[in-house]
Amino acid sequence: MKEYEYLALKDYEFIEMIDAISRERNTLKVKKKTEKQITLACQVAIPVAFIKFFVHQQDGNLKVQRKISWWPLFAFTIPLLLALEGIMIGISFVVENQIYFSYILIALAWVVLIIFLTYQIFEELDLLLKKLYRVEV
């Protein structure tokens, strides 16, 4: 969980700024919004991460905690990996040829997909934080 501190900013202003920035982006959708918390879904055709921002006032400044939930990334990509491996097993029964190289290629493609989606999540977070009007302490 990462923590930020903003000077002279109210909690509702921060929530509204995050909401406005996420409406501009196609890959960020607001899932839940309350007075002290906003949850965004980062999605690339499927939800790949949930990003939660928790806000509270401390000494006249705004403390913001960010938490990323990674379970959607693996919950949606592991069934895809298993389906592709199942297709390869079915093809190997028909062809009667054990092609272990294809299993390795599918696993490597899954790893590349995970790396790409992780990069996309952090790129969206970086863009989100760059667009925020902030003065960090």
C-alpha positions as CSV (number, residue, x, y, z in Angstrom):
1,M,0.0,0.0,0.0
2,K,1.5,3.3,-1.1
3,E,0.8,6.5,0.8
4,Y,0.8,10.1,-0.5
5,E,0.3,13.4,1.3
6,Y,-1.3,16.5,-0.4
7,L,-1.3,20.0,1.0
8,A,-4.5,22.1,1.4
9,L,-6.7,19.6,-0.4
10,K,-10.1,18.3,0.8
11,D,-11.1,14.6,0.6
12,Y,-14.1,15.2,-1.6
13,E,-12.0,17.3,-4.0
14,F,-9.5,14.5,-4.4
15,I,-12.3,11.9,-5.0
16,E,-13.9,14.2,-7.6
17,M,-10.5,14.7,-9.4
18,I,-9.9,11.0,-9.6
19,D,-13.5,10.5,-10.8
20,A,-13.0,13.1,-13.5
21,I,-9.7,11.8,-14.7
22,S,-11.0,8.2,-14.9
23,R,-14.0,9.3,-17.0
24,E,-11.4,10.7,-19.6
25,R,-9.7,7.3,-19.9
26,N,-11.1,4.3,-21.7
27,T,-9.2,1.9,-19.6
28,L,-10.3,3.2,-16.1
29,K,-13.8,2.8,-14.8
30,V,-15.2,3.8,-11.5
31,K,-16.6,0.8,-9.6
32,K,-17.4,2.2,-6.2
33,K,-17.3,5.8,-4.9
34,T,-17.9,6.9,-1.3
35,E,-16.9,9.9,0.7
36,K,-13.6,8.4,1.8
37,Q,-12.8,5.9,-0.9
38,I,-12.9,5.4,-4.6
39,T,-12.4,2.1,-6.4
40,L,-11.3,2.1,-10.1
41,A,-11.2,-0.9,-12.4
42,C,-8.2,-0.9,-14.8
43,Q,-9.4,-2.9,-17.8
44,V,-8.0,-4.0,-21.2
45,A,-11.1,-5.7,-22.6
46,I,-11.4,-7.5,-19.2
47,P,-10.8,-6.0,-15.7
48,V,-7.2,-6.7,-14.8
49,A,-6.8,-4.8,-11.5
50,F,-8.8,-2.9,-9.0
51,I,-7.2,0.3,-7.7
52,K,-8.5,1.7,-4.4
53,F,-7.8,5.1,-3.0
54,F,-8.5,5.7,0.7
55,V,-8.4,9.4,1.9
56,H,-8.3,10.9,5.3
57,Q,-7.4,14.3,6.8
58,Q,-4.4,14.6,9.0
59,D,-3.0,17.9,10.4
60,G,-4.7,19.9,7.7
61,N,-3.3,17.8,4.9
62,L,-4.8,15.0,3.0
63,K,-3.4,11.5,3.4
64,V,-4.1,9.2,0.5
65,Q,-3.4,5.5,0.5
66,R,-3.4,3.5,-2.7
67,K,-4.0,-0.2,-2.9
68,I,-3.9,-2.4,-6.0
69,S,-5.8,-5.7,-6.1
70,W,-4.1,-8.2,-8.5
71,W,-6.6,-11.0,-8.2
72,P,-8.6,-10.1,-11.4
73,L,-5.4,-10.3,-13.4
74,F,-4.8,-14.0,-12.5
75,A,-8.5,-14.8,-12.2
76,F,-9.1,-14.0,-15.8
77,T,-5.8,-15.1,-17.4
78,I,-5.3,-18.5,-15.7
79,P,-8.5,-19.9,-17.3
80,L,-7.2,-18.6,-20.7
81,L,-3.9,-20.4,-20.2
82,L,-5.6,-23.6,-19.2
83,A,-7.9,-23.4,-22.2
84,L,-5.0,-22.9,-24.6
85,E,-3.1,-25.8,-23.0
86,G,-6.3,-27.9,-23.3
87,I,-6.5,-27.1,-27.0
88,M,-2.9,-28.2,-27.4
89,I,-3.5,-31.5,-25.6
90,G,-6.5,-32.1,-27.9
91,I,-4.4,-31.4,-31.0
92,S,-1.6,-33.6,-29.7
93,F,-4.0,-36.6,-29.4
94,V,-5.2,-36.0,-33.0
95,V,-1.8,-35.5,-34.5
96,E,-0.2,-38.3,-32.5
97,N,2.9,-36.2,-32.1
98,Q,4.2,-35.0,-28.8
99,I,5.1,-31.4,-29.4
100,Y,6.4,-30.1,-26.1
101,F,7.8,-27.0,-27.7
102,S,4.2,-25.7,-28.3
103,Y,3.4,-26.0,-24.6
104,I,6.4,-23.9,-23.7
105,L,5.5,-21.3,-26.3
106,I,1.9,-21.0,-24.9
107,A,3.3,-20.6,-21.3
108,L,5.8,-18.0,-22.6
109,A,3.0,-16.2,-24.4
110,W,1.0,-16.2,-21.1
111,V,4.0,-14.7,-19.2
112,V,4.4,-12.0,-21.9
113,L,0.7,-11.2,-21.5
114,I,1.0,-10.9,-17.7
115,I,4.0,-8.6,-18.2
116,F,2.1,-6.4,-20.7
117,L,-1.0,-6.1,-18.5
118,T,1.2,-5.3,-15.4
119,Y,2.9,-2.6,-17.5
120,Q,-0.4,-1.2,-18.6
121,I,-1.7,-1.0,-15.0
122,F,1.4,0.9,-13.8
123,E,1.2,3.2,-16.9
124,E,-2.4,4.1,-16.1
125,L,-1.4,4.8,-12.5
126,D,1.4,7.0,-13.6
127,L,-0.8,8.9,-16.0
128,L,-3.4,9.3,-13.3
129,L,-1.0,10.7,-10.8
130,K,0.6,13.0,-13.4
131,K,-2.8,14.5,-14.2
132,L,-3.6,15.2,-10.5
133,Y,-3.0,18.7,-9.3
134,R,-0.8,18.0,-6.3
135,V,1.8,19.3,-4.1
136,E,3.6,16.5,-2.3
137,V,5.1,17.0,1.1
